[in-house]
Amino acid sequence: AVALRPSGAAIAIHAAQTVLATGGLGQLFAATTNPGRAAGDGLAMALAQGAAVAGLEFVQFHPTALDCHSDPLPLLTEALRGAGARLISDGEPFMASIHPRGDLAPRDIVARAVWAEQHRGRSVALDAREIFGTSLRHEFPGALGACVARHIDPAHTPIPITCAAHFHMGGIVIDSDGRTSLPGLWAAGEVAYTGLHGANRLASNSLLEAVVVGSAAGRALREASDRHADAPPLKLPTAAAFDPTREEWQQLRRIMWSAMGPVRREAGLAPAQTQLQNLRMTLEPEQLSLRLRFELAEAMIDAARARQESRGAHWREDYPMRDLGRDGAGALGIMSAH
C-alpha cells in the first residue's frame, strides 16, 4: 500500500492484508455533519484500484443541522422533535401538510421538505422553545451547547436549521467477513457496503454494523495469510499535501450539494458531472488526494443518473416513483458474488 503523510510525502507500507476503516464521505458536500477527515478517501482509493463498489448514490441527509458558519455543522438530534419541537418555515409549521406524522415523518421525507422550503427562499427553523424554556433543556446538552456557543438562546428563539449530508449507505462491497473483491484488501464501517442499510439507514444501525463486521474481520484476519507476496518495488507517486482551502475543493463541495443533495434531477446531474470533469482536468498531477475525491464524486453522480427511480434517500424529482422491478436486486446480486 502507499500512504501519504500530512506533508504529502508518499511512503510504502508492505503488508499481506490491509483493512480500510476510513469512514464516510459527507465532506464531499458543502453542508455536512461529518468531520473534515470524512471525505471518502478510502472509498476513492479502492475505486481507483478497481474494487467492486455499490450504492454510491445513496446518501442520507439529516434534516436538522444547525444552520451556522461551522464545518462540520452541529447536529440537532431528532429526539428534540420527539419531545415536541416543531419545524417552522417563515414562522409557520409546515410538516402537517406533507406527511401524516408531521414533524415525526421519516428522516428522508423531512430532509426533502426542509430542502424544498429553503429553495423557495424561506427561512426554516426548529421551534424548541417549549423544551429549552423548561427543565427538559437538561435532556439535550449537546443541542443546547451548540446553540449557546453561537449566541442563540433556544428558550426564546427558534433555532435556524438546514439539512446536511450525514451518512453514506454505499461503499466498497464486502462479504460477511469484510473481504473486498481485491485480494488482501478488507473494509469495515461506513466505507464498506454490506447491504444492511438498503437505501435508507435506520438511526444507529451503523454502529451495530461497524461492531459486527469489524469483529468478524478481525477473526477472519487471524486465519488469513500473513506472508508477504513477492512484489516489485513500488514507484511512489509525487503528491502534495491536501489544502482544504483550495477553490477547486470548495467548488466540488458546492456542486455536489446542489446536484446530489436531497432532491436530484437529470437537469442538475448532467451539468454537474461535466463541471467536475472539467475542474479535475485543471488539477496538477501531484494533487493526488483531490483528484481521487473528484473521481469519487463523478462516480456517485454516474450512479445517481443511472438509477432512474426514487428509492430511500435517493430521490429523483424527474423519476419520483420506485421501480418495483429493482426491489432486492442489489443485495441479492452482491450475496451471490461471494
Rosetta silent file (secondary structure, phi, psi, omega in degrees, C-alpha in Angstrom):
SEQUENCE: AVALRPSGAAIAIHAAQTVLATGGLGQLFAATTNPGRAAGDGLAMALAQGAAVAGLEFVQFHPTALDCHSDPLPLLTEALRGAGARLISDGEPFMASIHPRGDLAPRDIVARAVWAEQHRGRSVALDAREIFGTSLRHEFPGALGACVARHIDPAHTPIPITCAAHFHMGGIVIDSDGRTSLPGLWAAGEVAYTGLHGANRLASNSLLEAVVVGSAAGRALREASDRHADAPPLKLPTAAAFDPTREEWQQLRRIMWSAMGPVRREAGLAPAQTQLQNLRMTLEPEQLSLRLRFELAEAMIDAARARQESRGAHWREDYPMRDLGRDGAGALGIMSAH
SCORE:     score description
SCORE:     0.000 S_00000001
   1 L     0.000  155.174  174.815    0.000    0.000    0.000 S_00000001
   2 E  -115.609  126.408  178.260    1.004    3.619   -0.470 S_00000001
   3 E  -116.173  154.810  178.836    0.162    6.107    2.285 S_00000001
   4 E  -112.063  129.047  173.020    0.503    9.860    2.328 S_00000001
   5 L   -73.187  162.770  177.485    1.924   11.765    5.259 S_00000001
   6 L   -54.899  -27.547  178.708    0.209   15.079    6.204 S_00000001
   7 L   -73.197  -15.147 -176.271    3.037   16.815    4.341 S_00000001
   8 L   101.911   -9.951  179.917    2.035   14.984    1.187 S_00000001
   9 L   -67.280  136.648 -179.585    5.115   12.735    1.165 S_00000001
  10 E   -91.073  140.524  175.757    4.353    9.199   -0.010 S_00000001
  11 E  -132.309  146.534  179.110    5.513    6.156    1.942 S_00000001
  12 E   -93.224  135.110  176.357    5.314    2.453    1.070 S_00000001
  13 L  -123.244  118.213 -178.761    3.720    0.061    3.552 S_00000001
  14 L   -97.024  119.614  179.622    4.221   -3.639    2.906 S_00000001
  15 L  -150.993  144.060  178.531    1.516   -5.845    4.394 S_00000001
  16 L   -71.267  -31.125 -178.378   -0.122   -9.089    3.375 S_00000001
  17 L  -133.417  139.144  179.327   -3.541   -7.764    4.448 S_00000001
  18 E  -129.045  131.141  179.348   -4.856   -4.194    4.551 S_00000001
  19 E  -110.868  125.941  173.964   -8.059   -3.057    6.279 S_00000001
  20 E   -95.327  122.623  175.347   -9.811    0.149    5.245 S_00000001
  21 L  -139.649   59.537 -168.807  -11.827    1.745    8.051 S_00000001
  22 L   -97.557    3.979  175.054  -11.783    5.314    6.816 S_00000001
  23 L    80.919 -158.426 -170.788  -15.387    6.309    7.496 S_00000001
  24 L   -93.061 -158.100 -173.845  -17.822    8.198    5.314 S_00000001
  25 L  -138.488   22.084 -175.945  -17.787   10.915    2.673 S_00000001
  26 H   -56.550  -27.169 -178.540  -20.003   13.713    3.994 S_00000001
  27 H   -68.676   -8.775  173.209  -17.268   16.284    3.398 S_00000001
  28 H   -70.239   -8.390 -179.314  -17.877   15.945   -0.342 S_00000001
  29 L  -112.802  145.734 -177.060  -20.936   18.125    0.344 S_00000001
  30 L   -64.104  -29.858  177.392  -20.919   21.804    1.300 S_00000001
  31 L  -117.462  118.836 -177.461  -23.262   21.136    4.225 S_00000001
  32 E  -153.581  154.496  172.508  -22.437   18.119    6.375 S_00000001
  33 L   -93.676   -2.335 -175.637  -22.377   16.836    9.933 S_00000001
  34 L   -84.539  144.984  178.656  -19.218   14.816    9.139 S_00000001
  35 L   -69.491  168.201 -173.869  -15.728   15.838   10.338 S_00000001
  36 L   -57.337  -30.904 -177.741  -13.031   17.001    7.941 S_00000001
  37 L   -77.355  -12.317 -177.484  -11.411   13.584    7.569 S_00000001
  38 L   -88.597   72.741 -176.071  -14.672   12.004    6.332 S_00000001
  39 L  -120.860   17.915  174.755  -14.151   12.841    2.666 S_00000001
  40 L    77.903   17.618 -173.639  -14.360    9.388    1.096 S_00000001
  41 H   -62.908  -42.725  179.494  -10.606    8.908    0.702 S_00000001
  42 H   -63.250  -44.123  177.716  -10.607    5.171    1.467 S_00000001
  43 H   -63.535  -41.167 -179.549  -13.501    4.543   -0.900 S_00000001
  44 H   -63.621  -40.831  179.047  -11.867    6.705   -3.568 S_00000001
  45 H   -65.828  -43.739  179.702   -8.586    4.760   -3.353 S_00000001
  46 H   -64.187  -40.937  178.575  -10.365    1.408   -3.568 S_00000001
  47 H   -60.900  -42.488 -179.513  -12.445    2.610   -6.501 S_00000001
  48 H   -64.869  -26.564  179.716   -9.297    3.746   -8.320 S_00000001
  49 L   -91.581    2.351  175.236   -7.801    0.267   -7.860 S_00000001
  50 L    90.681   14.810  177.217  -10.850   -1.448   -9.315 S_00000001
  51 L   -66.928  146.723  176.454  -12.534   -2.733   -6.158 S_00000001
  52 L   -68.444  133.117  178.324  -16.219   -3.589   -6.506 S_00000001
  53 E  -128.872  163.333  179.657  -18.434   -0.832   -5.098 S_00000001
  54 E  -155.745  156.431  173.089  -22.184   -0.432   -4.742 S_00000001
  55 L    66.627   25.483 -175.886  -24.846    2.037   -3.657 S_00000001
  56 L   -61.265  -24.370 -176.834  -22.767    5.151   -4.340 S_00000001
  57 L   -79.057  -12.879 -172.064  -25.933    7.174   -4.985 S_00000001
  58 L   -91.991   98.025  178.507  -27.416    6.529   -1.539 S_00000001
  59 E  -118.090  127.152  178.196  -26.531    9.404    0.781 S_00000001
  60 E   -90.830  134.085  178.978  -28.601   10.083    3.879 S_00000001
  61 E  -110.245  127.384  176.868  -29.243   13.716    4.763 S_00000001
  62 E   -78.955  134.348 -174.311  -30.016   14.705    8.319 S_00000001
  63 E   -78.739  -18.125 -173.852  -32.938   17.164    8.339 S_00000001
  64 E  -131.272   78.222  167.436  -31.912   19.251   11.347 S_00000001
  65 E   -98.648  147.019  178.647  -28.344   20.501   11.406 S_00000001
  66 E   -67.057  122.768 -178.424  -27.738   23.889   12.997 S_00000001
  67 L   -81.146   99.449 -176.580  -27.502   26.417   10.158 S_00000001
  68 L  -152.200  179.863 -177.963  -24.355   28.342   11.040 S_00000001
  69 L   -91.226   56.421  178.347  -20.853   29.131    9.781 S_00000001
  70 L  -123.614  152.507  176.128  -19.304   25.889   11.042 S_00000001
  71 L  -143.548  104.916    8.649  -17.782   22.960    9.207 S_00000001
  72 L   -78.486  168.713  177.293  -18.980   20.422   10.123 S_00000001
  73 L   -82.796  139.306  176.255  -22.425   21.633   11.137 S_00000001
  74 L   -65.442  138.685  179.811  -23.650   20.687   14.635 S_00000001
  75 E   -89.364  132.962  174.722  -26.353   18.036   14.572 S_00000001
  76 L  -102.746  110.176 -172.198  -29.634   18.725   16.378 S_00000001
  77 L   -54.308  144.455  177.611  -30.948   15.354   17.483 S_00000001
  78 L   -66.985  -16.046  176.459  -34.292   14.145   16.176 S_00000001
  79 H   -62.225  -21.924  175.970  -35.210   13.434   19.785 S_00000001
  80 H   -62.431  -42.902  177.748  -35.966   17.154   20.045 S_00000001
  81 H   -70.193  -32.458  175.140  -38.919   16.675   17.701 S_00000001
  82 H   -63.556  -28.002  179.753  -39.878   13.584   19.621 S_00000001
  83 L   -90.140   -0.653  174.468  -40.059   15.786   22.719 S_00000001
  84 L   121.386   -3.689  177.421  -42.296   18.333   20.999 S_00000001
  85 L   -66.066  148.529 -176.584  -40.099   20.666   18.938 S_00000001
  86 E  -125.430  143.180  174.885  -41.698   21.764   15.652 S_00000001
  87 E   -81.861  133.828  179.626  -40.311   22.631   12.253 S_00000001
  88 E  -131.016  148.532  177.984  -41.366   26.057   11.015 S_00000001
  89 E  -123.695  119.171 -172.985  -40.928   27.896    7.719 S_00000001
  90 L    49.959   37.996  174.828  -41.054   31.703    7.909 S_00000001
  91 L    88.260   -3.926 -176.416  -42.500   31.193   11.367 S_00000001
  92 E  -116.554  137.413  174.387  -45.278   28.758   10.375 S_00000001
  93 E   -60.506  145.509 -176.697  -45.452   24.968   10.892 S_00000001
  94 L  -138.134  -10.781 -174.283  -45.404   23.132    7.553 S_00000001
  95 H   -75.192  -23.973 -177.485  -44.894   19.386    8.024 S_00000001
  96 H   -61.396  -29.642 -179.130  -48.535   18.529    8.776 S_00000001
  97 H   -85.951   -4.355 -175.967  -49.447   19.132    5.134 S_00000001
  98 L  -104.269  -35.343 -176.576  -46.591   16.942    3.873 S_00000001
  99 L  -149.044  144.155 -179.114  -46.860   13.726    5.894 S_00000001
 100 L   -57.248  -29.014 -179.727  -49.436   12.193    8.288 S_00000001
 101 L   -88.082    1.559  176.472  -46.811   12.009   11.028 S_00000001
 102 H    56.469 -126.327 -176.953  -45.941   15.665   10.594 S_00000001
 103 H   -65.644  -14.274 -179.558  -42.670   16.604   12.278 S_00000001
 104 H  -101.233   20.033  176.601  -42.050   12.934   13.099 S_00000001
 105 L   -64.446  161.754  178.358  -42.061   11.817    9.456 S_00000001
 106 L   -54.989  152.844 -172.296  -39.164    9.630    8.252 S_00000001
 107 H   -55.552  -43.826 -176.427  -35.804   11.349    8.005 S_00000001
 108 H   -67.717  -34.412  179.165  -35.577   11.453    4.198 S_00000001
 109 H   -68.957  -41.675  178.284  -39.051   12.978    3.860 S_00000001
 110 H   -65.762  -41.682  179.967  -38.283   15.682    6.418 S_00000001
 111 H   -60.841  -42.819  179.233  -34.930   16.439    4.773 S_00000001
 112 H   -66.903  -35.469  179.267  -36.577   16.894    1.369 S_00000001
 113 H   -66.390  -41.874  177.301  -39.252   19.098    2.911 S_00000001
 114 H   -63.194  -44.737  178.369  -36.620   21.325    4.536 S_00000001
 115 H   -57.578  -44.876 -178.144  -34.689   21.451    1.239 S_00000001
 116 H   -63.894  -43.005  178.717  -37.844   22.454   -0.651 S_00000001
 117 H   -62.509  -42.578  179.357  -38.673   25.258    1.791 S_00000001
 118 H   -62.866  -39.600 -178.627  -35.135   26.606    1.555 S_00000001
 119 H   -76.050   -8.453  169.799  -35.260   26.547   -2.233 S_00000001
 120 L   -90.585    3.664  177.943  -38.438   28.599   -2.082 S_00000001
 121 L    82.887   17.274 -177.280  -36.384   31.235   -0.324 S_00000001
 122 L   -97.397  157.006  179.216  -37.938   30.647    3.094 S_00000001
 123 L   -93.620  119.475 -177.021  -36.269   30.594    6.480 S_00000001
 124 E  -104.952  136.996 -177.848  -36.536   27.183    8.145 S_00000001
 125 E  -145.343  164.332  175.269  -36.124   26.750   11.886 S_00000001
 126 E  -109.275  114.759 -178.799  -36.737   24.320   14.724 S_00000001
 127 E   -88.939   99.194 -178.727  -39.025   25.802   17.362 S_00000001
 128 L  -116.192   26.503 -176.615  -37.886   24.160   20.594 S_00000001
 129 H   -62.878  -34.408 -179.043  -38.794   26.990   22.965 S_00000001
 130 H   -71.522  -16.500  176.230  -41.176   24.800   24.945 S_00000001
 131 H   -89.744  -52.851 -174.595  -38.294   22.394   25.597 S_00000001
 132 H   -76.784  -11.421  175.136  -35.425   24.744   26.358 S_00000001
 133 L   -87.960    3.430 -179.738  -37.664   27.025   28.386 S_00000001
 134 L  -129.666 -175.572  179.433  -38.274   24.214   30.893 S_00000001
 135 H   -66.880  -13.125  177.303  -36.251   21.659   32.831 S_00000001
 136 H   -62.241  -19.199 -178.088  -36.288   19.476   29.694 S_00000001
 137 H   -58.387  -28.298 -178.887  -33.364   21.534   28.425 S_00000001
 138 H   -70.887  -13.506  177.584  -31.062   19.400   30.589 S_00000001
 139 H   -79.798  -12.350 -175.284  -32.017   16.378   28.457 S_00000001
 140 L  -129.925   62.231 -176.450  -30.338   17.936   25.400 S_00000001
 141 H   -64.804  -33.015  179.972  -26.935   19.272   26.495 S_00000001
 142 H   -64.948  -49.116  179.557  -25.388   18.839   23.048 S_00000001
 143 H   -64.567  -41.969  179.981  -28.006   20.882   21.234 S_00000001
 144 H   -63.405  -44.057  179.694  -28.082   23.495   23.982 S_00000001
 145 H   -63.294  -40.376  179.028  -24.307   23.827   23.973 S_00000001
 146 H   -62.929  -40.132  179.450  -24.179   24.191   20.180 S_00000001
 147 H   -68.043  -48.907 -177.206  -26.776   26.972   20.303 S_00000001
 148 H   -61.091  -39.245  179.925  -25.191   28.850   23.209 S_00000001
 149 H   -61.812  -21.744 -178.873  -21.764   28.691   21.546 S_00000001
 150 L  -112.391   23.309  173.603  -23.302   30.552   18.608 S_00000001
 151 L    59.450   35.996  174.488  -25.179   33.095   20.743 S_00000001
 152 L  -109.657  127.188  176.563  -28.593   31.517   20.137 S_00000001
 153 L  -100.719   97.073 -173.916  -30.949   31.267   23.094 S_00000001
 154 L   -69.764   -7.629  175.628  -33.248   28.363   22.118 S_00000001
 155 L   -77.805  -18.906 -177.240  -35.559   29.132   25.046 S_00000001
 156 L  -124.631  -14.714 -173.923  -36.577   32.375   23.342 S_00000001
 157 L  -132.311  130.963  172.111  -35.587   31.981   19.669 S_00000001
 158 L   -58.229  145.879 -174.574  -36.331   29.248   17.099 S_00000001
 159 E   -89.984  121.906  177.650  -33.114   27.532   16.008 S_00000001
 160 E   -65.190  133.213 -177.526  -32.102   28.082   12.345 S_00000001
 161 E  -131.314  164.409  171.855  -31.626   24.713   10.644 S_00000001
 162 E  -148.252  157.086  169.920  -30.616   23.147    7.366 S_00000001
 163 E   -78.610  159.352 -175.325  -30.439   19.588    6.087 S_00000001
 164 E  -154.948  146.081  177.035  -26.906   18.211    5.773 S_00000001
 165 E   -59.401  132.715 -169.981  -25.092   15.165    4.410 S_00000001
 166 E  -129.960  -42.027 -175.783  -24.892   12.680    7.260 S_00000001
 167 E  -152.047  143.915  178.416  -24.273    9.048    6.248 S_00000001
 168 E  -108.161  118.740  179.321  -23.341    7.084    3.109 S_00000001
 169 L   -78.503  -19.445 -179.692  -25.159    3.784    2.626 S_00000001
 170 L   -86.103 -175.905  177.825  -22.904    2.803   -0.287 S_00000001
 171 E   155.426 -159.965  179.645  -19.274    1.780   -0.289 S_00000001
 172 E   -78.734  125.318 -178.690  -16.797   -0.989   -1.034 S_00000001
 173 E   -66.120  127.580  177.960  -18.606   -4.284   -1.482 S_00000001
 174 L  -129.641  162.191  171.726  -17.574   -6.787    1.211 S_00000001
 175 L   -91.001 -171.641 -174.768  -18.616  -10.241    2.309 S_00000001
 176 L   -68.106  -12.383  177.581  -19.701  -11.091    5.856 S_00000001
 177 L  -103.938    3.037  178.385  -16.060  -11.167    6.978 S_00000001
 178 L    92.050    5.013  179.137  -15.095   -7.815    5.473 S_00000001
 179 E   -74.238  138.495  174.097  -13.271   -9.116    2.398 S_00000001
 180 L   -95.058 -176.063  178.515  -13.411   -6.927   -0.701 S_00000001
 181 L   -76.906   -9.862  178.975  -13.096   -8.062   -4.313 S_00000001
 182 L   -98.459  125.232  179.904   -9.351   -7.285   -4.227 S_00000001
 183 L   -56.423  131.488  177.895   -7.153   -9.979   -2.634 S_00000001
 184 L    85.351   -3.859  179.450   -5.632   -8.789    0.637 S_00000001
 185 E  -110.935  129.174 -178.876   -7.941   -5.763    0.949 S_00000001
 186 E  -124.035  162.478  178.314  -10.607   -5.651    3.654 S_00000001
 187 E  -150.209  150.898  177.303  -13.055   -2.952    4.743 S_00000001
 188 L  -154.278  153.858  179.699  -15.325   -2.230    7.691 S_00000001
 189 H    88.052 -156.534 -172.892  -17.539    0.608    8.871 S_00000001
 190 H   -66.502  -23.928  179.196  -19.061    3.321    6.739 S_00000001
 191 H   -69.022  -18.795 -175.602  -16.522    2.887    3.949 S_00000001
 192 E   -97.172  157.761  174.463  -17.911   -0.612    3.335 S_00000001
 193 E  -117.451  112.598  175.881  -21.116   -1.778    1.683 S_00000001
 194 L  -103.233  -18.653 -173.555  -22.810   -4.754    3.346 S_00000001
 195 L    89.677   -6.438 -177.131  -26.337   -4.098    2.085 S_00000001
 196 L   -57.442  -39.653 -172.828  -27.549   -3.906    5.692 S_00000001
 197 L   -87.524   -6.882 -177.140  -28.887   -0.353    5.348 S_00000001
 198 L    57.578 -133.430 -178.374  -30.585   -0.799    2.000 S_00000001
 199 L   -98.015   -0.104 -174.010  -31.398    2.582    0.513 S_00000001
 200 L  -163.110  100.646 -175.882  -32.007    4.385    3.792 S_00000001
 201 L   -61.708  139.916  168.658  -30.226    3.658    7.093 S_00000001
 202 L   -83.026  143.131 -175.762  -32.177    3.436   10.335 S_00000001
 203 L   -52.009  133.926  174.826  -30.692    5.595   13.090 S_00000001
 204 L    74.912   -8.079  178.374  -27.790    3.978   14.984 S_00000001
 205 H   -64.030  -23.673 -179.407  -27.733    0.805   12.862 S_00000001
 206 H   -66.550  -32.656  176.840  -24.339    1.897   11.521 S_00000001
 207 H   -64.860  -45.537  177.750  -22.793    1.435   14.976 S_00000001
 208 H   -59.394  -45.216 -179.626  -24.130   -2.117   15.119 S_00000001
 209 H   -60.575  -45.619 -177.868  -22.819   -2.802   11.612 S_00000001
 210 H   -62.825  -40.986 -179.917  -19.339   -1.471   12.441 S_00000001
 211 H   -65.993  -47.120 -176.161  -19.101   -3.575   15.607 S_00000001
 212 H   -68.094  -50.397 -177.335  -20.308   -6.790   13.957 S_00000001
 213 H   -69.647  -39.451  178.005  -18.330   -6.512   10.705 S_00000001
 214 H   -60.614  -42.279  178.198  -15.224   -5.171   12.435 S_00000001
 215 H   -65.495  -43.464  179.834  -15.262   -8.095   14.837 S_00000001
 216 H   -63.492  -40.917  178.886  -15.846  -10.607   12.029 S_00000001
 217 H   -63.704  -41.054  178.689  -12.999   -9.114   10.001 S_00000001
 218 H   -60.401  -42.868  178.713  -10.676   -9.342   12.976 S_00000001
 219 H   -66.258  -42.689 -178.956  -11.439  -13.036   13.435 S_00000001
 220 H   -67.375  -34.962 -179.700  -11.051  -13.773    9.728 S_00000001
 221 H   -64.546  -29.602  178.857   -7.767  -11.875    9.537 S_00000001
 222 H   -63.095  -29.671 -178.669   -6.288  -14.185   12.178 S_00000001
 223 H   -91.921  -12.058 -177.182   -6.768  -17.047    9.723 S_00000001
 224 L   -75.172  157.832  179.976   -5.586  -15.101    6.668 S_00000001
 225 L   -62.599  134.997  175.800   -2.101  -15.483    5.285 S_00000001
 226 L  -106.158   13.604  179.400    0.455  -13.248    6.962 S_00000001
 227 L   -87.138  137.605  177.215    3.078  -13.910    4.298 S_00000001
 228 L   -78.101  124.802  174.225    4.121  -11.048    2.080 S_00000001
 229 L   -69.958  144.138  176.887    3.615  -11.833   -1.564 S_00000001
 230 L   -63.237  128.604 -177.358    6.643  -11.146   -3.712 S_00000001
 231 L  -143.815  143.692  177.795    6.116   -7.767   -5.264 S_00000001
 232 L   -67.136  157.611  178.145    8.301   -5.402   -7.233 S_00000001
 233 L   -57.427  138.748  179.669    9.406   -2.201   -5.507 S_00000001
 234 L   -75.845  136.764  171.264    6.688    0.418   -5.506 S_00000001
 235 L   -90.318  107.530 -173.806    7.224    3.541   -7.519 S_00000001
 236 L   -73.476  133.752  179.656    5.959    6.158   -5.098 S_00000001
 237 L   -73.871  155.611  172.439    3.852    8.925   -6.637 S_00000001
 238 L   -85.568  121.415 -176.284    4.672   12.574   -6.204 S_00000001
 239 L  -134.589  142.992  177.306    1.923   14.034   -4.051 S_00000001
 240 L   -98.358  153.652  176.138    1.280   17.420   -2.492 S_00000001
 241 L   -61.231  140.380  179.961   -0.281   17.971    0.911 S_00000001
 242 L   -70.671  132.067 -179.962   -4.039   18.386    0.698 S_00000001
 243 L  -112.430  105.946 -176.889   -5.124   22.007    1.056 S_00000001
 244 L   -67.152  -11.554  179.963   -8.747   22.276    2.268 S_00000001
 245 L   -90.061   -4.653 -179.166   -8.857   25.945    1.261 S_00000001
 246 L   -58.026  136.626 -176.832   -8.292   25.239   -2.439 S_00000001
 247 H   -64.549  -34.388  179.399  -11.061   26.734   -4.522 S_00000001
 248 H   -62.180  -37.832  178.585  -11.407   23.556   -6.618 S_00000001
 249 H   -66.720  -44.396  179.272  -12.210   21.574   -3.468 S_00000001
 250 H   -66.590  -34.160  176.215  -14.786   24.092   -2.322 S_00000001
 251 H   -65.291  -42.372  177.293  -16.301   24.120   -5.814 S_00000001
 252 H   -56.238  -46.382 -177.588  -16.623   20.329   -5.726 S_00000001
 253 H   -63.908  -39.846  178.761  -18.484   20.542   -2.418 S_00000001
 254 H   -67.969  -40.531  179.834  -20.853   23.217   -3.702 S_00000001
 255 H   -63.617  -44.405 -179.717  -21.545   21.286   -6.924 S_00000001
 256 H   -64.488  -39.622  179.372  -22.270   18.084   -5.010 S_00000001
 257 H   -64.336  -40.103 -178.005  -24.573   19.878   -2.593 S_00000001
 258 H   -71.837  -44.947 -172.988  -26.520   21.472   -5.418 S_00000001
 259 H   -92.932  -30.436 -173.529  -26.810   18.439   -7.721 S_00000001
 260 L  -114.017   20.681  177.701  -26.559   15.467   -5.343 S_00000001
 261 L   -73.416 -160.187 -176.311  -28.462   16.860   -2.365 S_00000001
 262 L   -61.147  -24.375  179.806  -31.803   15.512   -1.071 S_00000001
 263 L  -124.524  126.214 -175.003  -33.560   16.278   -4.381 S_00000001
 264 E  -125.588  156.521  177.187  -31.950   15.314   -7.691 S_00000001
 265 L  -157.933  152.735 -178.879  -32.811   15.622  -11.368 S_00000001
 266 H   -58.047  -36.007 -178.689  -31.080   14.924  -14.657 S_00000001
 267 H   -63.344  -20.678  175.889  -31.077   18.628  -15.481 S_00000001
 268 H  -100.483  -34.358 -176.373  -28.789   19.172  -12.492 S_00000001
 269 H   -68.946  -44.232 -175.958  -26.796   15.936  -12.519 S_00000001
 270 H   -61.860  -51.983  179.023  -25.579   16.091  -16.128 S_00000001
 271 H   -65.652  -31.265  178.364  -24.055   19.596  -15.987 S_00000001
 272 H   -63.555  -41.220  179.088  -22.624   18.860  -12.525 S_00000001
 273 H   -63.427  -41.809  178.040  -20.767   15.867  -13.896 S_00000001
 274 H   -64.215  -41.972  178.174  -19.342   17.949  -16.717 S_00000001
 275 H   -59.939  -44.437 -179.500  -18.288   20.670  -14.287 S_00000001
 276 H   -64.927  -42.627  179.142  -16.463   18.176  -12.086 S_00000001
 277 H   -61.131  -43.797 -179.521  -14.707   16.590  -15.055 S_00000001
 278 H   -65.667  -40.289  178.161  -13.557   19.982  -16.324 S_00000001
 279 H   -65.820  -42.346 -179.892  -12.309   21.023  -12.881 S_00000001
 280 H   -60.252  -35.417 -179.386  -10.439   17.749  -12.389 S_00000001
 281 H   -66.173  -19.194  179.976   -8.611   18.303  -15.664 S_00000001
 282 L   -87.572   -9.249 -176.026   -7.160   21.544  -14.273 S_00000001
 283 L   -76.262  143.680  175.406   -5.592   19.862  -11.237 S_00000001
 284 L   -68.835  148.869 -178.743   -1.855   19.313  -11.054 S_00000001
 285 L   -55.922  -32.796 -177.501   -0.772   15.625  -11.122 S_00000001
 286 L   -75.509   -7.240  176.027    0.597   15.873   -7.583 S_00000001
 287 L   -81.521   61.853 -170.920   -2.866   16.796   -6.230 S_00000001
 288 H   -64.393  -49.450 -178.371   -3.476   13.096   -5.741 S_00000001
 289 H   -60.176  -44.062 -177.467   -5.980   13.205   -2.858 S_00000001
 290 H   -67.834  -39.367  178.478   -8.061   15.891   -4.511 S_00000001
 291 H   -61.808  -40.768  179.449   -8.061   14.114   -7.882 S_00000001
 292 H   -65.955  -36.859  177.960   -9.309   10.922   -6.229 S_00000001
 293 H   -65.539  -38.834  176.546  -12.087   12.841   -4.484 S_00000001
 294 H   -63.099  -43.682 -179.603  -13.182   14.290   -7.814 S_00000001
 295 H   -62.875  -38.869  177.341  -13.239   10.808   -9.363 S_00000001
 296 H   -64.907  -45.164  179.352  -15.367    9.511   -6.490 S_00000001
 297 H   -59.749  -41.157  178.667  -17.799   12.418   -6.796 S_00000001
 298 H   -64.774  -38.780  178.582  -18.128   11.771  -10.532 S_00000001
 299 H   -65.782  -36.340  177.874  -18.792    8.072   -9.875 S_00000001
 300 H   -64.200  -41.322  178.226  -21.517    8.998   -7.389 S_00000001
 301 H   -67.312  -39.132  174.721  -23.202   11.178   -9.998 S_00000001
 302 H   -53.096  -47.920 -177.710  -22.882    8.336  -12.532 S_00000001
 303 H   -64.883  -40.200 -179.970  -24.741    6.065  -10.112 S_00000001
 304 H   -67.233  -36.085  178.558  -27.425    8.672   -9.421 S_00000001
 305 H   -70.872  -36.240 -178.178  -28.015    9.235  -13.130 S_00000001
 306 H   -71.090  -30.882 -179.437  -28.212    5.509  -13.802 S_00000001
 307 L   -86.330   90.543 -176.467  -30.817    4.942  -11.079 S_00000001
 308 L   -90.522   64.090  177.432  -33.835    6.402  -12.834 S_00000001
 309 L  -162.421  173.122  171.675  -36.218    5.928   -9.929 S_00000001
 310 L  -113.324  130.703 -176.914  -36.673    7.209   -6.376 S_00000001
 311 E  -152.758  122.085  177.762  -35.745    4.833   -3.574 S_00000001
 312 L    57.653 -127.896 -177.002  -34.961    5.613    0.056 S_00000001
 313 L   -78.628   -9.242  177.544  -32.572    8.529    0.348 S_00000001
 314 E   -92.497  106.370 -176.621  -32.107    8.710   -3.438 S_00000001
 315 L  -117.168  116.098  176.236  -34.885   10.986   -4.672 S_00000001
 316 E  -102.175  115.432  179.488  -35.174   11.842   -8.361 S_00000001
 317 L   -62.419  -30.395 -179.989  -37.621   14.661   -8.967 S_00000001
 318 L   -88.380   -8.256  174.206  -37.880   13.542  -12.596 S_00000001
 319 E  -137.416   72.934 -170.102  -38.429    9.894  -11.585 S_00000001
 320 L   -76.486   -7.412 -177.496  -40.464   10.163   -8.368 S_00000001
 321 L  -100.684  153.409  174.717  -41.719    6.547   -8.322 S_00000001
 322 L   -80.089  137.807  175.488  -39.911    3.419   -7.143 S_00000001
 323 L   -85.522  101.587 -175.420  -39.101    0.856   -9.830 S_00000001
 324 H   -62.080  -23.790  179.571  -40.578   -2.300   -8.286 S_00000001
 325 H   -68.576  -14.980 -178.935  -38.613   -4.429  -10.722 S_00000001
 326 H   -99.156    0.943 -179.221  -35.400   -3.435   -8.940 S_00000001
 327 L   -58.340  125.460  175.871  -36.545   -4.476   -5.467 S_00000001
 328 L    76.390   -6.053 -173.784  -33.892   -6.639   -3.825 S_00000001
 329 H   -64.171  -43.245 -177.237  -31.713   -6.779   -6.928 S_00000001
 330 H   -62.989  -51.281 -177.159  -28.674   -5.059   -5.415 S_00000001
 331 H   -63.137  -43.661 -177.853  -28.493   -7.109   -2.227 S_00000001
 332 H   -66.206  -37.498  179.376  -29.160  -10.422   -3.958 S_00000001
 333 H   -64.108  -39.757 -178.909  -26.543   -9.710   -6.608 S_00000001
 334 H   -71.779  -39.487  179.941  -23.877   -8.971   -4.026 S_00000001
 335 H   -61.215  -37.157 -177.436  -24.735  -12.016   -1.914 S_00000001
 336 H   -79.325  -11.488 -177.387  -24.317  -14.295   -4.915 S_00000001
 337 L   -82.622  -12.263 -177.058  -20.979  -12.717   -5.821 S_00000001
 338 L  -118.096    0.000    0.000  -19.214  -14.117   -2.747 S_00000001
